[in-house]
Amino acid sequence: MINTGFFRGLVALAAMGWVWAMAAPFAYVPNEGSGTVSVIDTQTDQVVAEMAAGKKPRGLAAGADKHWLYVSDQPNNSLQLIDLQQRKLAGHVDLGDSPEGVYISADGRWVAAAVEENNEIVITDTRLNQRAFSIKVKGRNPEHAVFSPDGKLIFVSAEEGGAVDIIDFEKRQQVAQVTVGARPRGIGFLPDSSRAYVATENSSEVYVIDTKTLAITAQIKGGLRSNGVAVHPDGSRVYVSNGGAATVSVIDTVSNQIVATVPVGQRPWNMALTPDGKKLYVANGRSGTVSVIDTVHNVLMHDVVVGKLPWGVVIK
């Protein structure tokens, strides 16, 4: 006679890795001071796991299949590959000196990593989890390299200077540079790829760039040390973290006016929204927390304690 209870138990154990990978959404938070990635269940807003992620994890992107997490590790000059089914490191890709922001194309095929000291963007092919090619940029110390949703462009912000480098992804080269305020940081695109919003930290402003003409269509005064940028899935709102003010500004994309300001933790940095757009997760570097904002009412719900010096958030 088959012990059906025992059989069900074996099936459940075998499926644990699959359930972890397929359950959604989770918020992944790189803690550069702890060398870990905190995993937050966005249904409960509880930390459910901590995963090793090299010596100083910063930028990160989640694969489309929810199998891989790609995390830049500055001291090791590499892209760490975390197997989400096993919840552990499972390889790396060499990037170059001091990698920072990491972003994935909308189709999940390519991962772009900004490599500061080399002034280039390194592209990893997720089908092979191998380095594919690199693209030089004019800006010095690039920090973010963000794909437009249609996959045609990559906008790159560099810590030194006051411009955004524009890469034509099909041509594999920089084709333009747009002057903005001092020390451009976070970049976010509207879902239709028509506009990009760029936060400039030293001038505390947000620049709106038309992606077809590359003209600046609006210049918005932000909070002190405007930094990270996240865009609502429906394109109606843009969220900007203000590192010196411990707040997040909410911009209406029709009027390009700030319509709300939400207090968060100290040194808010990079952010991410849940797929339904109802919650925004903000990494607070100096507080060691992630602030969770109710985007329907623009209010702080609570703070989630994570590791030391959280740098950003990706949700998958």
N, C-alpha and C positions, 0 to 999 in steps of 0.2 A: 504494500500500500504506500502511495506517495504521501509524504508529509507535506501537505499544501502550505502550512504555516511556515515551515522551514524554507520551502521554495520561494514563497513571497518575500521572506527576509533576505534571501540571496539576491533576488531581483532588485529589491530596494537598495541594498548596499551597492550593487553594481551601477545603479542609476544615480547615485549621489553626485558623482562628478558631472553627469549630464544635467541634472536639476540645477546645480550651481551655475553651470554655463548658460542654461536656457532661461532661468528665472530672470525677471526684469521688472523694473530697472534697478541697477545698483549704481551708486556713486563711488568712483575711485579717486582717492586723494593722495598724491605723492607728498611725503613728508621729508623734505631735504635734510632736516636736522636729525632724523631718526633712521634714515635709510630704508624706509618702508612705504608701502601703499596701504592706507586704511580703506576698508570696504564698508560702505554704509548701505543698508537696506532702505530704500526710499519710501517703502510702505510704512515702516516703523520708525525710521530715522535713528536707528541703532547701529553701532559698529558691530559687524558680524565676523570680521576677520582682519588680520594684519598680515601682509605678505612682504617678504624680503624683496628689495628692488635696487640693489647696488649700494654705493656709498652716499650719493647725493642725488636722489631722483628729483626731477623737476617737471619737464613737459611730459605729457602722456596722451595716448590715443587708443581707442578700443577698436578692435577689428570688427568688421560687419557680421562675422559669424559668431561673435562673442566667445571665440576660442582664445584669442591672443590679446594681450595688453602690451603696448609699446611704450617704453619709458626711457627718457634720456637720463644718462648718468654722467654728470660732469667730470668727476675725477677719473673715471675709466674711459672717457671719450667714446662712449658707446650707446647704442640703443639696446636696452635690456628687453628680452622677450619673456613675458610671464604667461605661462600656460594657465588659463583660468579654470580649466577642468581639474588640474592637479593643484592649483593654487601655489605654484612655485616657479622660480626662474628655470628657463629651459633653453637658454642660448642668448646670443647677443650679435649685434651688427656693429662693426667699426664705423665711426662717424667722422672723427677728427677732433680738434681741440675745443673743448668747452661747448658741448651741445646744450641747447635750451628748449624752446618751444617745439612741440611735436603735434602734427595735425594729419588727419586722414582724408582722402578724397571721398566724395559722396558715394561713389561706387565701391568703396572699400579696397580698391586695387593698390593705391599708392599711399605711402606715409612720407611726409615731408618733415625734416628736422632742420632747424636753424642752428648753424655751427658758428659760434661767435668768432673765435680766433682765426678761422680760415676764411671768414666772410663769404660763406657759401651755404647753399641749401642742398642737403643730401637726401636723395629719394630712395626709399626702400620698396621693393616689390613684395607685396604681402602674399603672393602666390608661392614664392620661394623663400620668403623671409630672408632675403639677401639684398645687399646694396646694389642698386641698379645704375645710378649715375648721379652727378652733382652739377649744380648750376651756380656760377659765380654771381655775386651782387655787388653793387657799388657801395652800399651802405656799410658802415663799420659796426661790428658787433651785433649782427642780426639776432633778434630774440624770438620773434614770431614769424611764421611762414604759413599763411592760411589760404587754403583752396577756396575759390568761389564755388558755390553750390553746383554750378554747371560744369565745373572742372576745367574751365578754359584758362583761368588766371590763378596765380599765387601772388598775394600781397605780402610784402615783407617789411617789417618794422625793425629799425636798427637803433640801438641805445645811443650811439654817438651821431649827432647831426639832427636834422629836422626834415626828413623826407621818407616817403614810402617807395620801395622798389617794386616795380610791376614785372612779373614774369609771365610770358606767354608759354603755357605749359606744353602745347603741341610743338612749339619751336625749340623748347628746352633752353630758353635764354631770356635775360632781362631785356625788355623792350621800351621801358619808360621809367621815369622817376617823378613823383609828385611831391612838391614842397608842402610841408605841414608845420605844426608847432614843434617846439623843442622836445626831444626825447620821445618819439612815438613808441607806443607800447601795444596794447591790445587792439585787435582788429575783428570786426564782425560784419558779415554780409546779410542783406535781406534775402529771404528764401528764393526770390526770383533772380538773384545775382545782380540786380540793377544798381544797387548802392552798397558802398562799404562805409562803415563807421570806424574811425581811428582815434583812440585816446592818446593824448600827448601829455606826458607826466609833468614835465618841467613848466609847461605853459598852462596846465590845468584846463585843457580844452578838448573838445571832440570835433573832428573834421568829418564832413560827409562828402564822399567822392562818388561821382557818377562813373560807373565802370566802363561805359562805352566811350565817353568823351574824355574821361580822366580829369574832368573839371571839378573843382570844389564848389559844391552847391549850398553848403551851409557850414557855419562855424559857431559852435555852441560852447558857451562858457560852462565848464563843468565844476565839480568839487575839487578841493585841494589835492593835487597829485593824482589826476585821473589816470587810470591804469588798465584794468581788465575790461573786456567787452563781451557781452553775451546778447544774442538776439532771440526774441520770442519766436516759437515755431510758426506762428501766423504772420510774423513780420510787423505786428502793430506796435511793438515796444522794443527798445534797446536799453540794456542795463549796463551801467558803467560804474566800476568800483573806484572809490576815491581813497587812495592809500593814506593821505595825510589827514583826512577828515573822519575816517572810520565810518563811512557811509556808502550807500549805493544810490546813484541817480537813475531815475526812470525817465526815458525820453520817448515821447509820442512821435512816431515816425511820419505822421501826416503833417504836423506843425513843426517838427524838429525842435520842440520845446521840452524842458524838464517839467514833468507833471507830478513827480513825487520824489522824496528823498527818504531813504530808510536807514536808520542806524544799524551798524553791524559791529563785528569785533575789530581789534586793532590790526592795522596794515592789511586791509582787504586786498586781495590780489586777483587771481583768475577764478572764473565762475562757470557754471553750467546749469541748464534748465532740464527738467524732466521732459520726456517726449510729449506729454500733454500740455506743457507750458504752465502748469499750475504752481510749481515750486522752483525757486532759484536757490542753488547751493553756492555759497561764497567762501573761499578759503581765506582765513585770517592768519597771516604769517606770524605775527607777534603774539597772538592769543592762543595759538595751538588749537583752534576750533574751526568748524564750518558753520556759518550762519545759514539757517533755512528761512527763506522769505516766501510768504504767501503772495503770489503775484496777482491774484484776483483783487485783494484788498491792499496790496503794497504795505504789508506789515511783517515784522520779524516774528516768526513762530517760536524758534528756540535755537540754541547753539548746541552743536555736537562736538564733543571733545575727541580730537584725533591725535596724531603724532606731533613732533616738534617741527615748526616752520613749514606748515602746509603751503604748497606753491600754487595749486590749482585743483580743478575738478573735471572729470569727464564722466558722463552718465551713459550707461548702456544696459 
